[in-house]
Amino acid sequence: MSKYDDLAEKFGTPAYVYDLEVVAESRDQLFDMLPEGFHVFYALKSNPHPEIGRELRNGGCRAEISSTGELANALTAGFDPAGILYTGPGKTNAELELAIAAGVRLFSVESITDLRHVGAAAEKHEVTASCLLRINTTASSGGTGIRMMGRASQFGIDAETLPALMPALKSVPGTRVVGAHFFTMSNAQDEGSLLGEYEFVLRTAAQLRREVGLPLEVLDIGGGFSSPYAVPGPRTGYPNLRTGLEDLLDLHLPEWRDGGIELACESGRYLSGSSGSLLAGVVNVKEGRGSRFVILDAGINVLGGLSGIGRLLPAAVGIEEAGGEVGSLVGPLCTPGDSLAKATELPELAPGDIVTVPNVGAYGVTASLISFLGRPAPTEVVVRGDEIVSVSRLDYQRAYEVSP
C-alpha cells in the first residue's frame, strides 16, 4: 500500500508525484551544508517542472539552464533572468539571441568560439554579457562519482591553453570574463571525495588567477551532491562540508570572507530527486520457463534513467513494497530492452496493483524515451504534503504534420 494510492486511482497511471515539502527540505539541507553566502544554482535539466523551480526559487536558489525550453520553464517559475546561468557546449546563435532578449546576462562558455558567439548576440542587443570560463583541467582529484574533467571533452577550455588564450578571451566584444566554472564530477557518495574535488578546484582557480590572470569575481565550483535514483534511501549527508569548505577557502581564496568573490555551486538531483515517486500500474503477471515477469504500464519511455551517469537504464529499480518473491519488472513497450529490474525481490502482485518507485524526482520524465512507440506521457501531480498543487501532462503523443 502506497500513500499515493488515492492519487493513482484519481489520476491513473503511470503518474509521477512530486512533494514540494521534500523539495524544500532538500533545498534547506543543502544550504545548511554550505558556507554562508553561497549561491545555489538549480540545474533544470534534472526536472524542469515550474512548480519545483518556484519552490526552490522561493528559498533562494537561482536557475542553471542549457536550452530555451529550460529558459521558458525558469521564467514561468519566476526566476530573475539576470540571475540565470546559461550553460552548455552547443548554444546556437538563435538560442543566445532569445536568451539575451529575455534578460539573461550570465553565461558559462566552453571555448573561445563559444564566447564569440555569446558576444555577437550580446552586441546585437547592445548589452554586455558576463561570462564564466568553464575550465577543463589536465587532471582531477577524487575517485568516486562520474568524472567530468581531466580528459578530452566538448566541455570546457583546456587549462593548458589559457596562457596563450587569455588575452583574446578578455577582449571579445560584447562580453566580459568575470570568473570561472568548474564541474569535476557527479554523485559523490562520500564527503572526503567531495572535499577533495573542491580543494582541487579552489587550488586550481587560485593558481590560474595568479599565473594567467583569470578573473575571479565569480567562481562556480560545481556540484557532485549525491542522492539515490529509483531505489529507496535518503539523500547523502555531508556533515563536515561547511567547515571543510570554509577551511579550504581560507587557505586558497581568503578574500571570500570579505565578499571579494561571489561563490556558487549547482545541483539538480540533490534538490529534486527525493521529492518524486513514480506510480505504475500492474497490467499483467506472466510466468514462463521458470521466470516471473510483472508487466507495468510504465517502462523506459517513462523511467529511462538518462541521468548523466553514462548508462541508459538504472542498474536496478527498487520499489517501496519490496518483498520475498523474485521476478522482473518490465514495461509495456514492444522491445526486449523495456526492462526496469531483473530478478529482483518483489511483493505478491496482481493486475490492478500499484507499484511505487521512489527517488525519481530528478531525471524521470524528461530524461526518458518519452516519445518512443507513441505512448502518452505520464501525469505529473505536484503536492505539498496532502494538498494537491497542480496536475499536468506533457503533450508528446501527436501525429506528424508533413508539408509537401
Steps between C-alpha positions, in 0.01 A plus 500: 500500500643836393406833653425612146253223408216752510682716245548199274129428521410862431744581219594158365842351434776541413531814708778692666435664835728783621475619859599865543554447873783260412636748243517764773667256742763413237563867423537596865726202570734598218518864606570389859796292379660790312686805634291810555454708188529222241268522201332176392407455135221250436576295187166489322620206292423278799133603508374813324152496656419865584346413839827342613695796364268742679547321833877514463495864390291594803776358718783689333611280211588634157452316169756325282375421149632371171213550256226743413245245620660506844510879477124507442440277802738706716316819410165333569636406842580865561879493491661838433654466151795718604592236757469198270817317393486374139735205439571233240738432211248541217344843547367609161484859382120494506496365856749758618305787347176376658665463842659844489175657381332337801751661736756223559840656559717221646645224282743215550712462186685191382741651243609828350263444208214442745596828667499678164151367426377638833667833426347529154151442639560748782620767259183463294305595811751768600579336834805338658481136606685387812678171432652223707774297336428134552837343571605149396808422705765244412406293805240468772508396860257240625425145397125465553205623298505586130809683376438826315853637458852381430443364149422619148143622500247733342481659843730778607809685386813290542691655789838465331383728215403789729838676509487554124123555481438732793569831319259405222239371747504831685452706184197342330253780415167481679639294789678539829675201657404514868605162632527127465274196498617155603302178500727214592259218582147386573349301786783493757391252763751585769600829656872447464475466122284808472736712709791363300335623182433842644857532627623422151263757348590778744873437471474497119290817488746685722793379293340604170419843638858542618677358195280593201282782630171309517238737645326367810213732577275192478601138562264208441660193660249253354288240674540133573241459777366146512142381524361152422333441167203263463593305812398559863727702725573850632704778347869483589596718794823700510518614864853642479470660157440854624800518732718305258414730212550810714850379593584439134374843400702663779808321371466568128266801461491677836331813361176302478419599858495868401272438202785534253379195306144399422493125567253254351431133458235312307274204556218318329446153643564602860236772488223314315581128501354388831179696446369273225329162484385312190168319527472212253207267452540124468351398165581130507711239677653243269672173592726340242788252504554536869492880500242747623436827318298782653385711206439867583340785311828694551820407323813666370279757326409624849804407708794503261774593742695733270638661813844603383654186645612333181231236454151477355328319786548503874707206623191396696163641590376463854139523609360603833305175538795261460431146614625146469399379153752528218391644170574756232332838458440570132311765310235494227719580201560268206872458565695260723695801622197623693615364834517695825634229730603139452477217755421731789297444816137597448184474707213285381350706220193466282342702218360825636758535776717812525880491515678807639857582393656754741762773452423584138431872530818559297567354155156342477260614230726733305796258504297213356416369154171677528396497134613143432209296356265795539360420842356792700720680748438431868293733710706721733332581831658762725403487866593679817453233761134397463404799285488471119672804348479422129442222246654505153617285212752566222343476155727262309233274351432671170495424130738648245389788282695458176522780246559414132 
